[in-house]
Amino acid sequence: MNQITACVPDTLIEALDAAAMHLKRSRADIVREALERYLEDLDDFTVSLERLYDPTDAELGWDQVKQELRDPD
């Protein structure tokens, strides 16, 4: 496993330490999980934007969406 170094504000370190103490986990565990979640969210966001701007993707009107939610069959 590789190691990285990052400069962060003191207030963020204080919050990280408080979270680590509360969760009984290490700083590294919390930072690792936060990065994993951030990168997953970024990937989801990127896919969403690609689909949003895809000219071949069909558009649904609000009335059609409401109807399909009421009667999915």
Predicted model as a PDB file, atoms N, CA, C, CB and O in Angstrom, pLDDT in the B-factor column:
MODEL        1                                                                  
ATOM      1  N   MET A   1       0.860  -1.174   0.000  1.00 88.00           N  
ATOM      2  CA  MET A   1       0.000   0.000   0.000  1.00 88.00           C  
ATOM      3  C   MET A   1       0.902   1.231   0.000  1.00 88.00           C  
ATOM      4  CB  MET A   1      -0.976   0.001   1.234  1.00 88.00           C  
ATOM      5  O   MET A   1       1.875   1.293   0.751  1.00 88.00           O  
ATOM      6  N   ASN A   2       0.580   2.196  -0.832  1.00 93.00           N  
ATOM      7  CA  ASN A   2       1.353   3.438  -0.896  1.00 93.00           C  
ATOM      8  C   ASN A   2       0.894   4.431   0.160  1.00 93.00           C  
ATOM      9  CB  ASN A   2       1.240   4.066  -2.284  1.00 93.00           C  
ATOM     10  O   ASN A   2      -0.217   4.344   0.684  1.00 93.00           O  
ATOM     11  N   GLN A   3       1.767   5.365   0.454  1.00 94.00           N  
ATOM     12  CA  GLN A   3       1.468   6.408   1.425  1.00 94.00           C  
ATOM     13  C   GLN A   3       1.507   7.748   0.707  1.00 94.00           C  
ATOM     14  CB  GLN A   3       2.473   6.378   2.622  1.00 94.00           C  
ATOM     15  O   GLN A   3       2.339   7.966  -0.174  1.00 94.00           O  
ATOM     16  N   ILE A   4       0.592   8.655   1.092  1.00 94.00           N  
ATOM     17  CA  ILE A   4       0.586  10.006   0.538  1.00 94.00           C  
ATOM     18  C   ILE A   4       0.663  11.014   1.679  1.00 94.00           C  
ATOM     19  CB  ILE A   4      -0.683  10.249  -0.329  1.00 94.00           C  
ATOM     20  O   ILE A   4       0.398  10.689   2.836  1.00 94.00           O  
ATOM     21  N   THR A   5       1.027  12.232   1.332  1.00 95.00           N  
ATOM     22  CA  THR A   5       1.077  13.320   2.303  1.00 95.00           C  
ATOM     23  C   THR A   5       0.238  14.460   1.762  1.00 95.00           C  
ATOM     24  CB  THR A   5       2.548  13.781   2.581  1.00 95.00           C  
ATOM     25  O   THR A   5       0.307  14.782   0.576  1.00 95.00           O  
ATOM     26  N   ALA A   6      -0.551  15.068   2.625  1.00 94.00           N  
ATOM     27  CA  ALA A   6      -1.382  16.196   2.213  1.00 94.00           C  
ATOM     28  C   ALA A   6      -1.393  17.242   3.313  1.00 94.00           C  
ATOM     29  CB  ALA A   6      -2.822  15.737   1.884  1.00 94.00           C  
ATOM     30  O   ALA A   6      -1.394  16.911   4.498  1.00 94.00           O  
ATOM     31  N   CYS A   7      -1.401  18.488   2.920  1.00 96.00           N  
ATOM     32  CA  CYS A   7      -1.535  19.597   3.873  1.00 96.00           C  
ATOM     33  C   CYS A   7      -3.011  19.937   3.998  1.00 96.00           C  
ATOM     34  CB  CYS A   7      -0.706  20.853   3.419  1.00 96.00           C  
ATOM     35  O   CYS A   7      -3.686  20.186   3.000  1.00 96.00           O  
ATOM     36  N   VAL A   8      -3.506  19.945   5.229  1.00 96.00           N  
ATOM     37  CA  VAL A   8      -4.909  20.267   5.482  1.00 96.00           C  
ATOM     38  C   VAL A   8      -4.992  21.267   6.625  1.00 96.00           C  
ATOM     39  CB  VAL A   8      -5.727  18.985   5.809  1.00 96.00           C  
ATOM     40  O   VAL A   8      -4.104  21.317   7.476  1.00 96.00           O  
ATOM     41  N   PRO A   9      -6.057  22.066   6.647  1.00 98.00           N  
ATOM     42  CA  PRO A   9      -6.204  23.061   7.714  1.00 98.00           C  
ATOM     43  C   PRO A   9      -6.339  22.402   9.093  1.00 98.00           C  
ATOM     44  CB  PRO A   9      -7.424  23.949   7.439  1.00 98.00           C  
ATOM     45  O   PRO A   9      -6.827  21.279   9.223  1.00 98.00           O  
ATOM     46  N   ASP A  10      -5.899  23.126  10.097  1.00 98.00           N  
ATOM     47  CA  ASP A  10      -5.973  22.624  11.477  1.00 98.00           C  
ATOM     48  C   ASP A  10      -7.394  22.237  11.865  1.00 98.00           C  
ATOM     49  CB  ASP A  10      -5.446  23.674  12.450  1.00 98.00           C  
ATOM     50  O   ASP A  10      -7.599  21.247  12.567  1.00 98.00           O  
ATOM     51  N   THR A  11      -8.359  22.999  11.420  1.00 98.00           N  
ATOM     52  CA  THR A  11      -9.755  22.699  11.781  1.00 98.00           C  
ATOM     53  C   THR A  11     -10.187  21.342  11.218  1.00 98.00           C  
ATOM     54  CB  THR A  11     -10.698  23.810  11.262  1.00 98.00           C  
ATOM     55  O   THR A  11     -10.966  20.626  11.848  1.00 98.00           O  
ATOM     56  N   LEU A  12      -9.685  20.995  10.046  1.00 97.00           N  
ATOM     57  CA  LEU A  12     -10.015  19.698   9.464  1.00 97.00           C  
ATOM     58  C   LEU A  12      -9.344  18.569  10.244  1.00 97.00           C  
ATOM     59  CB  LEU A  12      -9.593  19.650   7.989  1.00 97.00           C  
ATOM     60  O   LEU A  12      -9.943  17.512  10.441  1.00 97.00           O  
ATOM     61  N   ILE A  13      -8.130  18.782  10.679  1.00 97.00           N  
ATOM     62  CA  ILE A  13      -7.436  17.792  11.507  1.00 97.00           C  
ATOM     63  C   ILE A  13      -8.174  17.584  12.826  1.00 97.00           C  
ATOM     64  CB  ILE A  13      -5.982  18.230  11.774  1.00 97.00           C  
ATOM     65  O   ILE A  13      -8.319  16.453  13.290  1.00 97.00           O  
ATOM     66  N   GLU A  14      -8.640  18.677  13.426  1.00 98.00           N  
ATOM     67  CA  GLU A  14      -9.402  18.570  14.671  1.00 98.00           C  
ATOM     68  C   GLU A  14     -10.672  17.755  14.468  1.00 98.00           C  
ATOM     69  CB  GLU A  14      -9.752  19.961  15.206  1.00 98.00           C  
ATOM     70  O   GLU A  14     -11.018  16.911  15.295  1.00 98.00           O  
ATOM     71  N   ALA A  15     -11.362  18.013  13.365  1.00 97.00           N  
ATOM     72  CA  ALA A  15     -12.582  17.262  13.069  1.00 97.00           C  
ATOM     73  C   ALA A  15     -12.257  15.792  12.785  1.00 97.00           C  
ATOM     74  CB  ALA A  15     -13.322  17.888  11.867  1.00 97.00           C  
ATOM     75  O   ALA A  15     -12.994  14.899  13.205  1.00 97.00           O  
ATOM     76  N   LEU A  16     -11.170  15.548  12.082  1.00 97.00           N  
ATOM     77  CA  LEU A  16     -10.738  14.180  11.794  1.00 97.00           C  
ATOM     78  C   LEU A  16     -10.408  13.440  13.088  1.00 97.00           C  
ATOM     79  CB  LEU A  16      -9.515  14.184  10.853  1.00 97.00           C  
ATOM     80  O   LEU A  16     -10.824  12.297  13.277  1.00 97.00           O  
ATOM     81  N   ASP A  17      -9.670  14.085  13.965  1.00 98.00           N  
ATOM     82  CA  ASP A  17      -9.317  13.464  15.243  1.00 98.00           C  
ATOM     83  C   ASP A  17     -10.555  13.177  16.091  1.00 98.00           C  
ATOM     84  CB  ASP A  17      -8.354  14.362  16.018  1.00 98.00           C  
ATOM     85  O   ASP A  17     -10.639  12.133  16.737  1.00 98.00           O  
ATOM     86  N   ALA A  18     -11.500  14.090  16.088  1.00 98.00           N  
ATOM     87  CA  ALA A  18     -12.738  13.878  16.845  1.00 98.00           C  
ATOM     88  C   ALA A  18     -13.515  12.696  16.274  1.00 98.00           C  
ATOM     89  CB  ALA A  18     -13.612  15.151  16.828  1.00 98.00           C  
ATOM     90  O   ALA A  18     -14.034  11.866  17.021  1.00 98.00           O  
ATOM     91  N   ALA A  19     -13.594  12.625  14.949  1.00 97.00           N  
ATOM     92  CA  ALA A  19     -14.291  11.508  14.313  1.00 97.00           C  
ATOM     93  C   ALA A  19     -13.580  10.192  14.608  1.00 97.00           C  
ATOM     94  CB  ALA A  19     -14.390  11.728  12.795  1.00 97.00           C  
ATOM     95  O   ALA A  19     -14.227   9.186  14.898  1.00 97.00           O  
ATOM     96  N   ALA A  20     -12.252  10.197  14.536  1.00 97.00           N  
ATOM     97  CA  ALA A  20     -11.478   8.981  14.813  1.00 97.00           C  
ATOM     98  C   ALA A  20     -11.717   8.500  16.241  1.00 97.00           C  
ATOM     99  CB  ALA A  20      -9.974   9.233  14.585  1.00 97.00           C  
ATOM    100  O   ALA A  20     -11.882   7.303  16.477  1.00 97.00           O  
ATOM    101  N   MET A  21     -11.737   9.421  17.179  1.00 98.00           N  
ATOM    102  CA  MET A  21     -11.961   9.056  18.571  1.00 98.00           C  
ATOM    103  C   MET A  21     -13.382   8.515  18.754  1.00 98.00           C  
ATOM    104  CB  MET A  21     -11.720  10.270  19.495  1.00 98.00           C  
ATOM    105  O   MET A  21     -13.588   7.501  19.421  1.00 98.00           O  
ATOM    106  N   HIS A  22     -14.344   9.194  18.164  1.00 98.00           N  
ATOM    107  CA  HIS A  22     -15.750   8.788  18.287  1.00 98.00           C  
ATOM    108  C   HIS A  22     -15.977   7.406  17.671  1.00 98.00           C  
ATOM    109  CB  HIS A  22     -16.670   9.825  17.612  1.00 98.00           C  
ATOM    110  O   HIS A  22     -16.692   6.579  18.238  1.00 98.00           O  
ATOM    111  N   LEU A  23     -15.370   7.162  16.515  1.00 97.00           N  
ATOM    112  CA  LEU A  23     -15.566   5.906  15.805  1.00 97.00           C  
ATOM    113  C   LEU A  23     -14.586   4.806  16.215  1.00 97.00           C  
ATOM    114  CB  LEU A  23     -15.452   6.146  14.337  1.00 97.00           C  
ATOM    115  O   LEU A  23     -14.698   3.659  15.783  1.00 97.00           O  
ATOM    116  N   LYS A  24     -13.618   5.189  17.065  1.00 98.00           N  
ATOM    117  CA  LYS A  24     -12.567   4.258  17.492  1.00 98.00           C  
ATOM    118  C   LYS A  24     -11.840   3.668  16.283  1.00 98.00           C  
ATOM    119  CB  LYS A  24     -13.166   3.127  18.354  1.00 98.00           C  
ATOM    120  O   LYS A  24     -11.624   2.460  16.184  1.00 98.00           O  
ATOM    121  N   ARG A  25     -11.473   4.570  15.368  1.00 98.00           N  
ATOM    122  CA  ARG A  25     -10.748   4.195  14.163  1.00 98.00           C  
ATOM    123  C   ARG A  25      -9.559   5.133  14.006  1.00 98.00           C  
ATOM    124  CB  ARG A  25     -11.672   4.244  12.908  1.00 98.00           C  
ATOM    125  O   ARG A  25      -9.497   6.179  14.652  1.00 98.00           O  
ATOM    126  N   SER A  26      -8.636   4.766  13.167  1.00 97.00           N  
ATOM    127  CA  SER A  26      -7.463   5.612  12.949  1.00 97.00           C  
ATOM    128  C   SER A  26      -7.777   6.720  11.942  1.00 97.00           C  
ATOM    129  CB  SER A  26      -6.271   4.764  12.456  1.00 97.00           C  
ATOM    130  O   SER A  26      -8.734   6.637  11.172  1.00 97.00           O  
ATOM    131  N   ARG A  27      -6.950   7.746  11.977  1.00 96.00           N  
ATOM    132  CA  ARG A  27      -7.054   8.805  10.966  1.00 96.00           C  
ATOM    133  C   ARG A  27      -6.992   8.212   9.567  1.00 96.00           C  
ATOM    134  CB  ARG A  27      -5.934   9.847  11.152  1.00 96.00           C  
ATOM    135  O   ARG A  27      -7.787   8.553   8.691  1.00 96.00           O  
ATOM    136  N   ALA A  28      -6.025   7.313   9.378  1.00 96.00           N  
ATOM    137  CA  ALA A  28      -5.815   6.717   8.053  1.00 96.00           C  
ATOM    138  C   ALA A  28      -7.061   5.985   7.561  1.00 96.00           C  
ATOM    139  CB  ALA A  28      -4.629   5.752   8.089  1.00 96.00           C  
ATOM    140  O   ALA A  28      -7.417   6.083   6.387  1.00 96.00           O  
ATOM    141  N   ASP A  29      -7.725   5.251   8.460  1.00 97.00           N  
ATOM    142  CA  ASP A  29      -8.952   4.538   8.068  1.00 97.00           C  
ATOM    143  C   ASP A  29     -10.018   5.509   7.584  1.00 97.00           C  
ATOM    144  CB  ASP A  29      -9.496   3.712   9.244  1.00 97.00           C  
ATOM    145  O   ASP A  29     -10.679   5.270   6.573  1.00 97.00           O  
ATOM    146  N   ILE A  30     -10.178   6.601   8.312  1.00 97.00           N  
ATOM    147  CA  ILE A  30     -11.216   7.566   7.971  1.00 97.00           C  
ATOM    148  C   ILE A  30     -10.884   8.283   6.663  1.00 97.00           C  
ATOM    149  CB  ILE A  30     -11.392   8.584   9.106  1.00 97.00           C  
ATOM    150  O   ILE A  30     -11.756   8.467   5.814  1.00 97.00           O  
ATOM    151  N   VAL A  31      -9.639   8.681   6.503  1.00 97.00           N  
ATOM    152  CA  VAL A  31      -9.225   9.357   5.272  1.00 97.00           C  
ATOM    153  C   VAL A  31      -9.368   8.415   4.083  1.00 97.00           C  
ATOM    154  CB  VAL A  31      -7.767   9.861   5.387  1.00 97.00           C  
ATOM    155  O   VAL A  31      -9.851   8.825   3.027  1.00 97.00           O  
ATOM    156  N   ARG A  32      -8.956   7.161   4.237  1.00 97.00           N  
ATOM    157  CA  ARG A  32      -9.063   6.177   3.157  1.00 97.00           C  
ATOM    158  C   ARG A  32     -10.516   5.996   2.732  1.00 97.00           C  
ATOM    159  CB  ARG A  32      -8.468   4.827   3.596  1.00 97.00           C  
ATOM    160  O   ARG A  32     -10.828   6.011   1.541  1.00 97.00           O  
ATOM    161  N   GLU A  33     -11.404   5.824   3.714  1.00 97.00           N  
ATOM    162  CA  GLU A  33     -12.821   5.634   3.400  1.00 97.00           C  
ATOM    163  C   GLU A  33     -13.417   6.887   2.758  1.00 97.00           C  
ATOM    164  CB  GLU A  33     -13.604   5.270   4.670  1.00 97.00           C  
ATOM    165  O   GLU A  33     -14.216   6.791   1.826  1.00 97.00           O  
ATOM    166  N   ALA A  34     -13.029   8.050   3.253  1.00 97.00           N  
ATOM    167  CA  ALA A  34     -13.535   9.298   2.680  1.00 97.00           C  
ATOM    168  C   ALA A  34     -13.107   9.441   1.215  1.00 97.00           C  
ATOM    169  CB  ALA A  34     -13.037  10.505   3.501  1.00 97.00           C  
ATOM    170  O   ALA A  34     -13.899   9.858   0.370  1.00 97.00           O  
ATOM    171  N   LEU A  35     -11.856   9.095   0.923  1.00 96.00           N  
ATOM    172  CA  LEU A  35     -11.375   9.160  -0.457  1.00 96.00           C  
ATOM    173  C   LEU A  35     -12.106   8.166  -1.348  1.00 96.00           C  
ATOM    174  CB  LEU A  35      -9.873   8.895  -0.508  1.00 96.00           C  
ATOM    175  O   LEU A  35     -12.478   8.495  -2.475  1.00 96.00           O  
ATOM    176  N   GLU A  36     -12.315   6.949  -0.845  1.00 97.00           N  
ATOM    177  CA  GLU A  36     -13.048   5.950  -1.615  1.00 97.00           C  
ATOM    178  C   GLU A  36     -14.451   6.437  -1.950  1.00 97.00           C  
ATOM    179  CB  GLU A  36     -13.119   4.632  -0.845  1.00 97.00           C  
ATOM    180  O   GLU A  36     -14.897   6.335  -3.093  1.00 97.00           O  
ATOM    181  N   ARG A  37     -15.140   6.965  -0.950  1.00 97.00           N  
ATOM    182  CA  ARG A  37     -16.506   7.456  -1.168  1.00 97.00           C  
ATOM    183  C   ARG A  37     -16.522   8.640  -2.124  1.00 97.00           C  
ATOM    184  CB  ARG A  37     -17.149   7.853   0.162  1.00 97.00           C  
ATOM    185  O   ARG A  37     -17.384   8.723  -2.999  1.00 97.00           O  
ATOM    186  N   TYR A  38     -15.578   9.550  -1.963  1.00 97.00           N  
ATOM    187  CA  TYR A  38     -15.504  10.713  -2.847  1.00 97.00           C  
ATOM    188  C   TYR A  38     -15.286  10.279  -4.292  1.00 97.00           C  
ATOM    189  CB  TYR A  38     -14.378  11.658  -2.401  1.00 97.00           C  
ATOM    190  O   TYR A  38     -15.950  10.778  -5.200  1.00 97.00           O  
ATOM    191  N   LEU A  39     -14.364   9.359  -4.502  1.00 97.00           N  
ATOM    192  CA  LEU A  39     -14.071   8.916  -5.861  1.00 97.00           C  
ATOM    193  C   LEU A  39     -15.234   8.140  -6.473  1.00 97.00           C  
ATOM    194  CB  LEU A  39     -12.819   8.060  -5.871  1.00 97.00           C  
ATOM    195  O   LEU A  39     -15.471   8.242  -7.677  1.00 97.00           O  
ATOM    196  N   GLU A  40     -15.962   7.366  -5.670  1.00 96.00           N  
ATOM    197  CA  GLU A  40     -17.162   6.689  -6.159  1.00 96.00           C  
ATOM    198  C   GLU A  40     -18.217   7.714  -6.557  1.00 96.00           C  
ATOM    199  CB  GLU A  40     -17.722   5.730  -5.088  1.00 96.00           C  
ATOM    200  O   GLU A  40     -18.841   7.593  -7.612  1.00 96.00           O  
ATOM    201  N   ASP A  41     -18.415   8.724  -5.708  1.00 96.00           N  
ATOM    202  CA  ASP A  41     -19.389   9.775  -6.017  1.00 96.00           C  
ATOM    203  C   ASP A  41     -18.989  10.536  -7.273  1.00 96.00           C  
ATOM    204  CB  ASP A  41     -19.527  10.746  -4.836  1.00 96.00           C  
ATOM    205  O   ASP A  41     -19.842  10.860  -8.100  1.00 96.00           O  
ATOM    206  N   LEU A  42     -17.711  10.822  -7.422  1.00 96.00           N  
ATOM    207  CA  LEU A  42     -17.223  11.523  -8.606  1.00 96.00           C  
ATOM    208  C   LEU A  42     -17.480  10.703  -9.859  1.00 96.00           C  
ATOM    209  CB  LEU A  42     -15.731  11.830  -8.472  1.00 96.00           C  
ATOM    210  O   LEU A  42     -17.879  11.243 -10.890  1.00 96.00           O  
ATOM    211  N   ASP A  43     -17.250   9.397  -9.768  1.00 95.00           N  
ATOM    212  CA  ASP A  43     -17.513   8.516 -10.905  1.00 95.00           C  
ATOM    213  C   ASP A  43     -19.002   8.518 -11.248  1.00 95.00           C  
ATOM    214  CB  ASP A  43     -17.035   7.082 -10.600  1.00 95.00           C  
ATOM    215  O   ASP A  43     -19.364   8.624 -12.419  1.00 95.00           O  
ATOM    216  N   ASP A  44     -19.872   8.401 -10.232  1.00 94.00           N  
ATOM    217  CA  ASP A  44     -21.320   8.440 -10.457  1.00 94.00           C  
ATOM    218  C   ASP A  44     -21.734   9.760 -11.087  1.00 94.00           C  
ATOM    219  CB  ASP A  44     -22.077   8.227  -9.141  1.00 94.00           C  
ATOM    220  O   ASP A  44     -22.559   9.782 -12.000  1.00 94.00           O  
ATOM    221  N   PHE A  45     -21.166  10.859 -10.603  1.00 94.00           N  
ATOM    222  CA  PHE A  45     -21.489  12.186 -11.123  1.00 94.00           C  
ATOM    223  C   PHE A  45     -21.071  12.307 -12.583  1.00 94.00           C  
ATOM    224  CB  PHE A  45     -20.806  13.277 -10.283  1.00 94.00           C  
ATOM    225  O   PHE A  45     -21.807  12.856 -13.403  1.00 94.00           O  
ATOM    226  N   THR A  46     -19.887  11.790 -12.903  1.00 94.00           N  
ATOM    227  CA  THR A  46     -19.387  11.844 -14.274  1.00 94.00           C  
ATOM    228  C   THR A  46     -20.294  11.058 -15.210  1.00 94.00           C  
ATOM    229  CB  THR A  46     -17.956  11.304 -14.345  1.00 94.00           C  
ATOM    230  O   THR A  46     -20.623  11.532 -16.298  1.00 94.00           O  
ATOM    231  N   VAL A  47     -20.698   9.866 -14.801  1.00 91.00           N  
ATOM    232  CA  VAL A  47     -21.607   9.058 -15.614  1.00 91.00           C  
ATOM    233  C   VAL A  47     -22.936   9.782 -15.784  1.00 91.00           C  
ATOM    234  CB  VAL A  47     -21.828   7.667 -14.975  1.00 91.00           C  
ATOM    235  O   VAL A  47     -23.500   9.793 -16.878  1.00 91.00           O  
ATOM    236  N   SER A  48     -23.438  10.383 -14.719  1.00 89.00           N  
ATOM    237  CA  SER A  48     -24.708  11.115 -14.793  1.00 89.00           C  
ATOM    238  C   SER A  48     -24.635  12.267 -15.778  1.00 89.00           C  
ATOM    239  CB  SER A  48     -25.099  11.640 -13.420  1.00 89.00           C  
ATOM    240  O   SER A  48     -25.559  12.477 -16.564  1.00 89.00           O  
ATOM    241  N   LEU A  49     -23.543  13.012 -15.738  1.00 90.00           N  
ATOM    242  CA  LEU A  49     -23.386  14.125 -16.677  1.00 90.00           C  
ATOM    243  C   LEU A  49     -23.296  13.633 -18.116  1.00 90.00           C  
ATOM    244  CB  LEU A  49     -22.143  14.942 -16.329  1.00 90.00           C  
ATOM    245  O   LEU A  49     -23.877  14.233 -19.020  1.00 90.00           O  
ATOM    246  N   GLU A  50     -22.570  12.545 -18.324  1.00 89.00           N  
ATOM    247  CA  GLU A  50     -22.476  11.992 -19.674  1.00 89.00           C  
ATOM    248  C   GLU A  50     -23.853  11.602 -20.191  1.00 89.00           C  
ATOM    249  CB  GLU A  50     -21.539  10.778 -19.697  1.00 89.00           C  
ATOM    250  O   GLU A  50     -24.180  11.859 -21.350  1.00 89.00           O  
ATOM    251  N   ARG A  51     -24.654  10.988 -19.341  1.00 85.00           N  
ATOM    252  CA  ARG A  51     -26.003  10.588 -19.755  1.00 85.00           C  
ATOM    253  C   ARG A  51     -26.895  11.807 -19.966  1.00 85.00           C  
ATOM    254  CB  ARG A  51     -26.630   9.653 -18.711  1.00 85.00           C  
ATOM    255  O   ARG A  51     -27.720  11.832 -20.880  1.00 85.00           O  
ATOM    256  N   LEU A  52     -26.727  12.807 -19.124  1.00 85.00           N  
ATOM    257  CA  LEU A  52     -27.539  14.009 -19.241  1.00 85.00           C  
ATOM    258  C   LEU A  52     -27.316  14.706 -20.578  1.00 85.00           C  
ATOM    259  CB  LEU A  52     -27.232  14.963 -18.097  1.00 85.00           C  
ATOM    260  O   LEU A  52     -28.259  15.191 -21.203  1.00 85.00           O  
ATOM    261  N   TYR A  53     -26.063  14.749 -21.007  1.00 87.00           N  
ATOM    262  CA  TYR A  53     -25.727  15.458 -22.240  1.00 87.00           C  
ATOM    263  C   TYR A  53     -25.645  14.548 -23.465  1.00 87.00           C  
ATOM    264  CB  TYR A  53     -24.422  16.171 -22.066  1.00 87.00           C  
ATOM    265  O   TYR A  53     -25.206  14.983 -24.530  1.00 87.00           O  
ATOM    266  N   ASP A  54     -26.068  13.278 -23.319  1.00 85.00           N  
ATOM    267  CA  ASP A  54     -26.056  12.346 -24.447  1.00 85.00           C  
ATOM    268  C   ASP A  54     -27.228  12.659 -25.365  1.00 85.00           C  
ATOM    269  CB  ASP A  54     -26.120  10.871 -23.956  1.00 85.00           C  
ATOM    270  O   ASP A  54     -28.380  12.476 -24.972  1.00 85.00           O  
ATOM    271  N   PRO A  55     -26.957  13.131 -26.591  1.00 81.00           N  
ATOM    272  CA  PRO A  55     -28.051  13.507 -27.492  1.00 81.00           C  
ATOM    273  C   PRO A  55     -28.860  12.309 -27.983  1.00 81.00           C  
ATOM    274  CB  PRO A  55     -27.498  14.256 -28.681  1.00 81.00           C  
ATOM    275  O   PRO A  55     -29.970  12.485 -28.485  1.00 81.00           O  
ATOM    276  N   THR A  56     -28.325  11.092 -27.847  1.00 86.00           N  
ATOM    277  CA  THR A  56     -29.069   9.917 -28.303  1.00 86.00           C  
ATOM    278  C   THR A  56     -29.969   9.345 -27.222  1.00 86.00           C  
ATOM    279  CB  THR A  56     -28.113   8.853 -28.778  1.00 86.00           C  
ATOM    280  O   THR A  56     -30.771   8.452 -27.495  1.00 86.00           O  
ATOM    281  N   ASP A  57     -29.847   9.846 -25.997  1.00 78.00           N  
ATOM    282  CA  ASP A  57     -30.660   9.359 -24.893  1.00 78.00           C  
ATOM    283  C   ASP A  57     -32.035  10.023 -24.947  1.00 78.00           C  
ATOM    284  CB  ASP A  57     -29.966   9.634 -23.531  1.00 78.00           C  
ATOM    285  O   ASP A  57     -32.145  11.245 -25.050  1.00 78.00           O  
ATOM    286  N   ALA A  58     -33.061   9.214 -24.879  1.00 78.00           N  
ATOM    287  CA  ALA A  58     -34.428   9.751 -24.951  1.00 78.00           C  
ATOM    288  C   ALA A  58     -34.750  10.622 -23.743  1.00 78.00           C  
ATOM    289  CB  ALA A  58     -35.445   8.611 -25.054  1.00 78.00           C  
ATOM    290  O   ALA A  58     -34.337  10.331 -22.621  1.00 78.00           O  
ATOM    291  N   GLU A  59     -35.481  11.675 -23.991  1.00 78.00           N  
ATOM    292  CA  GLU A  59     -35.927  12.555 -22.905  1.00 78.00           C  
ATOM    293  C   GLU A  59     -37.331  12.154 -22.489  1.00 78.00           C  
ATOM    294  CB  GLU A  59     -35.888  14.051 -23.337  1.00 78.00           C  
ATOM    295  O   GLU A  59     -38.167  11.806 -23.323  1.00 78.00           O  
ATOM    296  N   LEU A  60     -37.577  12.208 -21.185  1.00 78.00           N  
ATOM    297  CA  LEU A  60     -38.899  11.922 -20.663  1.00 78.00           C  
ATOM    298  C   LEU A  60     -39.508  13.205 -20.128  1.00 78.00           C  
ATOM    299  CB  LEU A  60     -38.841  10.838 -19.567  1.00 78.00           C  
ATOM    300  O   LEU A  60     -38.856  13.957 -19.403  1.00 78.00           O  
ATOM    301  N   GLY A  61     -40.754  13.452 -20.486  1.00 83.00           N  
ATOM    302  CA  GLY A  61     -41.460  14.600 -19.939  1.00 83.00           C  
ATOM    303  C   GLY A  61     -41.925  14.313 -18.525  1.00 83.00           C  
ATOM    304  O   GLY A  61     -42.073  13.154 -18.139  1.00 83.00           O  
ATOM    305  N   TRP A  62     -42.154  15.357 -17.756  1.00 88.00           N  
ATOM    306  CA  TRP A  62     -42.557  15.195 -16.361  1.00 88.00           C  
ATOM    307  C   TRP A  62     -43.856  14.407 -16.249  1.00 88.00           C  
ATOM    308  CB  TRP A  62     -42.713  16.559 -15.691  1.00 88.00           C  
ATOM    309  O   TRP A  62     -43.987  13.565 -15.361  1.00 88.00           O  
ATOM    310  N   ASP A  63     -44.807  14.661 -17.122  1.00 89.00           N  
ATOM    311  CA  ASP A  63     -46.074  13.937 -17.080  1.00 89.00           C  
ATOM    312  C   ASP A  63     -45.864  12.444 -17.328  1.00 89.00           C  
ATOM    313  CB  ASP A  63     -47.049  14.512 -18.114  1.00 89.00           C  
ATOM    314  O   ASP A  63     -46.510  11.613 -16.691  1.00 89.00           O  
ATOM    315  N   GLN A  64     -44.971  12.103 -18.243  1.00 86.00           N  
ATOM    316  CA  GLN A  64     -44.673  10.701 -18.523  1.00 86.00           C  
ATOM    317  C   GLN A  64     -44.017  10.031 -17.314  1.00 86.00           C  
ATOM    318  CB  GLN A  64     -43.760  10.585 -19.756  1.00 86.00           C  
ATOM    319  O   GLN A  64     -44.340   8.886 -16.995  1.00 86.00           O  
ATOM    320  N   VAL A  65     -43.119  10.718 -16.652  1.00 86.00           N  
ATOM    321  CA  VAL A  65     -42.462  10.173 -15.480  1.00 86.00           C  
ATOM    322  C   VAL A  65     -43.482   9.922 -14.367  1.00 86.00           C  
ATOM    323  CB  VAL A  65     -41.356  11.122 -14.996  1.00 86.00           C  
ATOM    324  O   VAL A  65     -43.490   8.857 -13.749  1.00 86.00           O  
ATOM    325  N   LYS A  66     -44.338  10.911 -14.119  1.00 89.00           N  
ATOM    326  CA  LYS A  66     -45.362  10.739 -13.086  1.00 89.00           C  
ATOM    327  C   LYS A  66     -46.274   9.551 -13.399  1.00 89.00           C  
ATOM    328  CB  LYS A  66     -46.198  12.020 -12.948  1.00 89.00           C  
ATOM    329  O   LYS A  66     -46.603   8.768 -12.507  1.00 89.00           O  
ATOM    330  N   GLN A  67     -46.680   9.416 -14.654  1.00 88.00           N  
ATOM    331  CA  GLN A  67     -47.553   8.315 -15.054  1.00 88.00           C  
ATOM    332  C   GLN A  67     -46.862   6.966 -14.833  1.00 88.00           C  
ATOM    333  CB  GLN A  67     -47.967   8.468 -16.530  1.00 88.00           C  
ATOM    334  O   GLN A  67     -47.472   6.028 -14.322  1.00 88.00           O  
ATOM    335  N   GLU A  68     -45.597   6.877 -15.217  1.00 86.00           N  
ATOM    336  CA  GLU A  68     -44.875   5.615 -15.049  1.00 86.00           C  
ATOM    337  C   GLU A  68     -44.648   5.280 -13.578  1.00 86.00           C  
ATOM    338  CB  GLU A  68     -43.538   5.675 -15.776  1.00 86.00           C  
ATOM    339  O   GLU A  68     -44.591   4.105 -13.217  1.00 86.00           O  
ATOM    340  N   LEU A  69     -44.518   6.286 -12.735  1.00 90.00           N  
ATOM    341  CA  LEU A  69     -44.385   6.025 -11.303  1.00 90.00           C  
ATOM    342  C   LEU A  69     -45.699   5.538 -10.701  1.00 90.00           C  
ATOM    343  CB  LEU A  69     -43.914   7.284 -10.578  1.00 90.00           C  
ATOM    344  O   LEU A  69     -45.705   4.703  -9.796  1.00 90.00           O  
ATOM    345  N   ARG A  70     -46.801   6.061 -11.206  1.00 90.00           N  
ATOM    346  CA  ARG A  70     -48.122   5.636 -10.716  1.00 90.00           C  
ATOM    347  C   ARG A  70     -48.466   4.240 -11.193  1.00 90.00           C  
ATOM    348  CB  ARG A  70     -49.202   6.615 -11.170  1.00 90.00           C  
ATOM    349  O   ARG A  70     -49.013   3.434 -10.440  1.00 90.00           O  
ATOM    350  N   ASP A  71     -48.144   3.953 -12.452  1.00 84.00           N  
ATOM    351  CA  ASP A  71     -48.532   2.685 -13.078  1.00 84.00           C  
ATOM    352  C   ASP A  71     -47.334   2.097 -13.821  1.00 84.00           C  
ATOM    353  CB  ASP A  71     -49.734   2.888 -14.049  1.00 84.00           C  
ATOM    354  O   ASP A  71     -47.198   2.277 -15.031  1.00 84.00           O  
ATOM    355  N   PRO A  72     -46.455   1.384 -13.081  1.00 74.00           N  
ATOM    356  CA  PRO A  72     -45.223   0.893 -13.699  1.00 74.00           C  
ATOM    357  C   PRO A  72     -45.436  -0.204 -14.744  1.00 74.00           C  
ATOM    358  CB  PRO A  72     -44.312   0.380 -12.636  1.00 74.00           C  
ATOM    359  O   PRO A  72     -44.516  -0.484 -15.514  1.00 74.00           O  
ATOM    360  N   ASP A  73     -46.611  -0.836 -14.801  1.00 68.00           N  
ATOM    361  CA  ASP A  73     -46.838  -1.906 -15.777  1.00 68.00           C  
ATOM    362  C   ASP A  73     -47.275  -1.395 -17.105  1.00 68.00           C  
ATOM    363  CB  ASP A  73     -47.848  -2.863 -15.274  1.00 68.00           C  
ATOM    364  O   ASP A  73     -47.503  -2.181 -18.024  1.00 68.00           O  
TER     365      ASP A  73                                                      
ENDMDL                                                                          
END                                                                             
